[in-house]
């Protein structure tokens, strides 16, 4: 029995499922492409399962420090993308526009799930997902104007509709279910929530990758390696900036701030790039970033659990 549990844990582990998802999307796009039409349903399932683990009394912690929360939004949506753009302009000018777009995006819908897997504060991650998504239609055009001087229009009404349908309603339904059947009954089935959510995320990723599989395969060459290096550096800076926002707060909150800034809505970045910045390599880099971000979480979670918090804690104690 223990052996079977161990095999099941490996099969349903995040890394294993993501490798299968990306591989299936790249190699069998004709089959996995049909999953892209169900992306909203997969996200609704993830948020519903996340909502089951939320206790109403815990929601007050999300806005316990409103000034820090406001600063987090400003850093995520304006300060970080502008700074990242100018750094990229120095290192790799052709990557700068893609870096700006990625940095300017709101928190990804999947970031609260990443936060929960890393034992972070789900409440803060959910609150940042809502706030950054509401503000993004106003901040993305601002950042684009400051950096590349181009006008970008984001449909505010559509953003709010997606936020309500994909996130707010599933969370609300989960809370209603907790009340109707009882919190203890729901808590007994929560061990199944994470593997189920991971599976839903894998299906979502397979569908998205399948949409761009031909474009990715057609542009695989050595020059792409330099761009990938810039994306990796950007990812490291995004994690560091998110952690800096949460310095001084409990570990779970630091994890939430880090994940919320580092894992942005790359799917929205792909859409904006293809519509407003179609010149190579900007659209391609946003697609490649989606794949990189899929696996970056594995290293983030490992660093959080084994090294990062311990080393940072030692530095703070020494000072």
VEXDREN-2710 file (C-alpha; in Angstrom, 1 decimal):
% VEXDREN-2710
k/r/px/py/pz
1/UNK/0.0/0.0/0.0
2/UNK/2.8/2.4/0.9
3/UNK/4.5/1.6/-2.5
4/UNK/1.3/2.3/-4.4
5/UNK/0.9/5.6/-2.5
6/UNK/4.4/6.6/-3.5
7/UNK/3.8/5.7/-7.1
8/UNK/0.6/7.8/-7.1
9/UNK/2.4/10.7/-5.5
10/UNK/5.0/10.7/-8.3
11/UNK/2.4/10.3/-11.1
12/UNK/0.3/13.2/-9.7
13/UNK/3.2/15.4/-8.7
14/UNK/3.3/18.9/-10.1
15/UNK/6.5/18.4/-12.1
16/UNK/5.4/15.1/-13.7
17/UNK/2.1/16.4/-14.8
18/UNK/3.6/19.6/-16.2
19/UNK/6.1/17.7/-18.2
20/UNK/3.3/15.5/-19.6
21/UNK/1.2/18.6/-20.3
22/UNK/3.8/20.6/-22.2
23/UNK/5.0/17.5/-24.0
24/UNK/1.5/16.6/-25.1
25/UNK/0.8/20.2/-26.2
26/UNK/4.0/20.4/-28.3
27/UNK/3.9/16.9/-29.8
28/UNK/0.2/16.3/-30.3
29/UNK/-1.4/19.8/-30.8
30/UNK/-4.3/18.4/-32.9
31/UNK/-5.5/16.3/-30.0
32/UNK/-4.7/18.5/-27.0
33/UNK/-5.8/21.7/-28.8
34/UNK/-9.4/20.9/-28.0
35/UNK/-8.6/21.5/-24.3
36/UNK/-8.0/25.2/-25.0
37/UNK/-11.8/25.8/-25.3
38/UNK/-12.2/24.5/-21.8
39/UNK/-9.6/26.7/-20.1
40/UNK/-12.2/28.8/-18.3
41/UNK/-13.8/25.6/-16.9
42/UNK/-10.4/24.3/-15.7
43/UNK/-9.7/27.6/-13.9
44/UNK/-13.2/27.6/-12.3
45/UNK/-12.5/24.1/-11.0
46/UNK/-9.2/25.2/-9.5
47/UNK/-10.8/28.2/-7.8
48/UNK/-13.7/26.2/-6.5
49/UNK/-11.3/23.7/-4.9
50/UNK/-9.3/26.5/-3.5
51/UNK/-12.4/28.1/-2.0
52/UNK/-13.2/24.9/-0.2
53/UNK/-10.0/25.3/1.9
54/UNK/-10.8/29.0/2.8
55/UNK/-12.3/29.8/6.2
56/UNK/-14.3/33.1/6.3
57/UNK/-12.5/34.1/9.5
58/UNK/-9.2/34.0/7.7
59/UNK/-10.1/36.5/5.0
60/UNK/-9.4/39.5/7.3
61/UNK/-5.7/38.7/7.1
62/UNK/-5.6/39.6/3.4
63/UNK/-5.9/43.3/4.1
64/UNK/-4.4/43.5/7.5
65/UNK/-1.7/45.9/6.2
66/UNK/-3.5/48.0/3.5
67/UNK/-0.4/50.3/2.9
68/UNK/1.8/47.3/2.1
69/UNK/-1.0/45.8/0.0
70/UNK/-1.3/49.0/-2.0
71/UNK/2.5/49.2/-2.4
72/UNK/2.5/45.6/-3.7
73/UNK/0.0/46.6/-6.4
74/UNK/2.1/49.6/-7.5
75/UNK/5.3/47.6/-7.5
76/UNK/3.8/44.7/-9.4
77/UNK/1.9/46.8/-12.1
78/UNK/4.1/49.8/-12.6
79/UNK/7.5/50.0/-10.9
80/UNK/8.7/46.5/-11.7
81/UNK/7.8/46.4/-15.4
82/UNK/9.3/49.8/-16.0
83/UNK/12.6/48.9/-14.3
84/UNK/12.7/45.5/-15.9
85/UNK/12.2/47.1/-19.4
86/UNK/15.1/49.4/-19.0
87/UNK/17.4/46.7/-17.7
88/UNK/16.4/44.5/-20.7
89/UNK/17.1/47.5/-23.0
90/UNK/20.7/47.4/-21.8
91/UNK/21.2/43.7/-21.9
92/UNK/19.0/42.6/-24.8
93/UNK/17.1/45.4/-26.6
94/UNK/15.1/42.9/-28.8
95/UNK/13.7/41.3/-25.6
96/UNK/12.8/44.5/-23.9
97/UNK/9.2/44.9/-25.1
98/UNK/8.3/41.3/-24.2
99/UNK/9.8/41.8/-20.8
100/UNK/7.8/45.0/-20.3
101/UNK/4.6/43.2/-21.3
102/UNK/5.2/40.2/-19.0
103/UNK/6.0/42.5/-16.0
104/UNK/3.0/44.7/-16.6
105/UNK/0.5/41.8/-16.5
106/UNK/-1.7/41.2/-13.4
107/UNK/-1.3/38.3/-11.1
108/UNK/-2.1/35.0/-12.9
109/UNK/-5.3/33.2/-12.1
110/UNK/-3.1/30.2/-11.2
111/UNK/-0.9/32.1/-8.8
112/UNK/-3.2/31.4/-5.8
113/UNK/-2.9/27.7/-6.5
114/UNK/0.9/28.0/-6.7
115/UNK/0.8/29.9/-3.4
116/UNK/-1.3/27.1/-1.7
117/UNK/1.1/24.4/-3.0
118/UNK/4.0/26.3/-1.4
119/UNK/2.1/26.7/1.9
120/UNK/1.7/30.5/1.4
121/UNK/-1.2/32.7/2.3
122/UNK/-4.0/31.9/-0.1
123/UNK/-6.1/34.8/1.1
124/UNK/-3.4/37.4/0.1
125/UNK/-2.8/35.7/-3.2
126/UNK/-6.5/35.8/-4.0
127/UNK/-6.8/39.4/-3.0
128/UNK/-3.8/40.4/-5.2
129/UNK/-5.3/38.4/-8.1
130/UNK/-8.5/40.5/-7.8
131/UNK/-6.9/43.9/-7.2
132/UNK/-4.2/43.6/-10.0
133/UNK/-6.8/42.3/-12.5
134/UNK/-9.1/45.2/-11.8
135/UNK/-6.2/47.8/-12.0
136/UNK/-4.4/46.2/-15.0
137/UNK/-6.7/47.7/-17.8
138/UNK/-5.5/51.1/-16.5
139/UNK/-1.9/50.4/-15.7
140/UNK/-0.9/48.4/-18.8
141/UNK/-1.6/51.3/-21.2
142/UNK/0.3/53.6/-18.7
143/UNK/3.4/51.3/-18.6
144/UNK/3.3/50.8/-22.4
145/UNK/3.2/54.6/-22.9
146/UNK/6.1/55.2/-20.5
147/UNK/8.4/52.5/-21.9
148/UNK/7.7/52.1/-25.7
149/UNK/5.4/55.1/-26.3
150/UNK/2.7/53.0/-27.8
151/UNK/-1.1/53.1/-27.1
152/UNK/-2.6/49.8/-25.8
153/UNK/-6.3/49.3/-25.0
154/UNK/-7.4/46.7/-22.5
155/UNK/-11.1/45.9/-22.3
156/UNK/-12.0/46.7/-18.7
157/UNK/-15.5/45.2/-18.9
158/UNK/-14.2/41.9/-20.3
159/UNK/-11.6/41.7/-17.6
160/UNK/-14.2/42.2/-14.8
161/UNK/-16.5/39.6/-16.4
162/UNK/-13.8/37.0/-16.6
163/UNK/-12.7/37.8/-13.0
164/UNK/-16.3/37.3/-11.7
165/UNK/-17.1/34.2/-13.8
166/UNK/-13.7/32.4/-13.4
167/UNK/-12.8/33.4/-9.8
168/UNK/-15.4/35.1/-7.7
169/UNK/-18.4/32.8/-8.4
170/UNK/-16.5/29.5/-7.9
171/UNK/-15.1/30.9/-4.6
172/UNK/-18.5/32.0/-3.5
173/UNK/-20.1/28.6/-4.4
174/UNK/-17.4/26.8/-2.4
175/UNK/-18.2/28.9/0.6
176/UNK/-21.9/28.2/0.2
177/UNK/-21.1/24.4/0.0
178/UNK/-19.0/24.7/3.3
179/UNK/-22.0/26.2/5.0
180/UNK/-24.6/23.7/3.6
181/UNK/-22.7/20.5/4.2
182/UNK/-20.5/21.6/7.1
183/UNK/-16.9/22.6/7.3
184/UNK/-15.8/19.3/8.9
185/UNK/-17.3/17.3/6.0
186/UNK/-15.6/19.5/3.5
187/UNK/-12.3/19.3/5.3
188/UNK/-12.3/15.5/5.0
189/UNK/-12.2/15.7/1.2
190/UNK/-9.6/18.5/1.0
191/UNK/-6.6/16.0/0.7
192/UNK/-8.0/15.3/-2.9
193/UNK/-8.1/19.0/-3.8
194/UNK/-4.4/19.6/-4.6
195/UNK/-3.9/16.6/-6.9
196/UNK/-7.2/17.4/-8.6
197/UNK/-6.2/21.1/-9.0
198/UNK/-2.8/20.1/-10.4
199/UNK/-4.5/17.8/-12.9
200/UNK/-6.8/20.6/-14.0
201/UNK/-3.9/23.0/-14.4
202/UNK/-2.0/20.4/-16.5
203/UNK/-5.0/20.2/-18.8
204/UNK/-5.1/24.0/-19.1
205/UNK/-1.4/24.2/-19.9
206/UNK/-1.6/21.4/-22.5
207/UNK/-4.4/23.3/-24.3
208/UNK/-2.5/26.6/-24.3
209/UNK/0.8/25.1/-25.4
210/UNK/-1.0/23.3/-28.3
211/UNK/-2.3/26.6/-29.6
212/UNK/1.2/27.8/-30.2
213/UNK/3.0/24.5/-30.8
214/UNK/3.7/25.2/-34.5
215/UNK/5.0/28.7/-33.8
216/UNK/7.4/27.3/-31.1
217/UNK/8.7/24.4/-33.2
218/UNK/9.3/26.7/-36.2
219/UNK/11.4/29.1/-34.1
220/UNK/13.6/26.7/-32.2
221/UNK/17.2/27.8/-33.0
222/UNK/20.3/28.9/-31.2
223/UNK/19.5/32.6/-31.2
224/UNK/16.5/31.7/-29.0
225/UNK/18.8/30.6/-26.2
226/UNK/19.9/34.2/-25.5
227/UNK/16.2/35.3/-25.2
228/UNK/15.5/32.4/-22.9
229/UNK/18.4/33.5/-20.7
230/UNK/16.9/37.0/-20.5
231/UNK/13.5/35.4/-19.5
232/UNK/15.2/33.4/-16.8
233/UNK/16.9/36.5/-15.4
234/UNK/13.6/38.3/-15.5
235/UNK/12.0/35.5/-13.5
236/UNK/14.7/35.6/-10.9
237/UNK/14.2/39.4/-10.5
238/UNK/10.5/39.0/-10.3
239/UNK/10.8/36.5/-7.5
240/UNK/13.2/38.8/-5.7
241/UNK/11.0/41.8/-6.1
242/UNK/8.0/39.9/-4.8
243/UNK/9.9/38.7/-1.8
244/UNK/11.1/42.2/-1.1
245/UNK/7.5/43.5/-0.9
246/UNK/6.8/40.9/1.8
247/UNK/9.9/41.3/3.9
248/UNK/9.1/41.7/7.6
249/UNK/5.8/39.7/7.3
250/UNK/5.3/36.0/8.3
251/UNK/6.6/33.4/6.0
252/UNK/3.2/32.5/4.5
253/UNK/2.6/36.1/3.5
254/UNK/6.1/36.4/1.9
255/UNK/5.4/33.4/-0.2
256/UNK/2.1/34.9/-1.3
257/UNK/3.7/38.2/-2.3
258/UNK/6.5/36.4/-4.2
259/UNK/4.2/34.1/-6.1
260/UNK/1.7/36.8/-6.9
261/UNK/4.4/39.1/-8.5
262/UNK/6.5/36.4/-10.1
263/UNK/3.6/34.4/-11.7
264/UNK/1.8/36.9/-13.9
265/UNK/-1.0/36.4/-16.4
266/UNK/1.2/35.3/-19.3
267/UNK/-1.8/34.3/-21.4
268/UNK/-3.0/37.9/-21.4
269/UNK/0.6/38.9/-22.3
270/UNK/0.5/36.6/-25.3
271/UNK/-2.8/38.2/-26.4
272/UNK/-1.5/41.8/-26.0
273/UNK/1.8/41.0/-27.8
274/UNK/0.1/39.4/-30.8
275/UNK/-2.4/42.3/-31.1
276/UNK/-0.2/45.3/-30.5
277/UNK/3.4/44.1/-30.8
278/UNK/3.4/41.4/-33.6
279/UNK/7.1/42.0/-34.6
280/UNK/9.4/39.1/-33.9
281/UNK/10.5/38.1/-31.2
282/UNK/7.9/39.7/-28.8
283/UNK/4.9/37.3/-29.3
284/UNK/7.2/34.3/-29.4
285/UNK/8.9/35.2/-26.1
286/UNK/5.6/35.6/-24.3
287/UNK/4.7/32.1/-25.4
288/UNK/8.1/30.7/-24.4
289/UNK/7.7/32.5/-21.0
290/UNK/4.4/30.6/-20.5
291/UNK/6.3/27.3/-20.7
292/UNK/9.2/28.6/-18.5
293/UNK/6.9/29.8/-15.8
294/UNK/5.2/26.4/-15.8
295/UNK/8.4/24.8/-14.5
296/UNK/9.8/27.8/-12.6
297/UNK/7.4/27.0/-9.7
298/UNK/9.2/23.7/-9.1
299/UNK/12.4/25.5/-8.3
300/UNK/10.6/28.2/-6.3
301/UNK/8.9/25.7/-4.1
302/UNK/12.1/23.8/-3.6
303/UNK/14.0/27.0/-2.7
304/UNK/11.3/28.0/-0.2
305/UNK/11.3/24.7/1.5
306/UNK/15.0/24.0/1.7
307/UNK/17.1/27.1/1.3
308/UNK/15.6/30.5/0.6
309/UNK/13.8/31.3/3.9
310/UNK/16.6/29.9/6.0
311/UNK/19.3/32.0/4.3
312/UNK/17.2/35.2/4.3
313/UNK/16.4/34.6/8.0
314/UNK/20.1/34.3/8.9
315/UNK/20.9/37.6/7.1
316/UNK/18.1/39.4/8.9
317/UNK/19.2/38.0/12.3
318/UNK/22.8/39.1/11.6
319/UNK/21.6/42.7/10.9
END
